[in-house]
Amino acid sequence: ANEEGWNNEMMWAHYGDKHKGVCIEIDEDILIRNLDNLSFDYKLENIDYSETGKKAYIVWNKGMDIESNITRFVDRSYKSLGYRKSGCWSTEDERRLMILNHDKQVFIPIGNAITALYLGTDFIFKYLPSIKSQIPNSIKLNRLIYQHFKFEKWDVN
């Protein structure tokens, strides 16, 4: 995603609980190092907003067991299944993490990869003490203010 994902009005409107939520900024290099230390396959890629591309289909190989057939299908089709959206969503500039070939819940350690939090313009500030008590001082905490048709970030630390 772009460097200032917090500065996207549409993302706040769709995913930020109408500006009451929190945007988490993550250092992707640290996240990847964390993921590489775990025992599952993953993909972290940009979303394709084009309306064309390969469609997912299953070619069943009778000489393979069910798990092998499914694994092969996921390996061949993950992009068309999970990394494509209609072009009308292109302003999101989204990157998506997908865990592959794993059927159990996984914990993805992001704590040391978090670099900043951005509080939406309508964030309910009674929750601020709880948030501050859970994050180290190294994480930047910003409040978003909307003025002159753009967001500005104000330091809350």
Secondary structure, 3 states (H helix, E strand, C coil): CCCCHHHCHHHHHHHCCCCCCEEEEECHHHHHHHHHCCCCEEEEEECECCCCCCCCCCCCCCCCCHHHHHHHHHHHHHHHHHCECCHHHHHHCCEEEEEECCCCCCCCCCHHHEEEEEECCCCCHHHHHHHHHHCCCCCEEEEEEEECCEEEEEECC
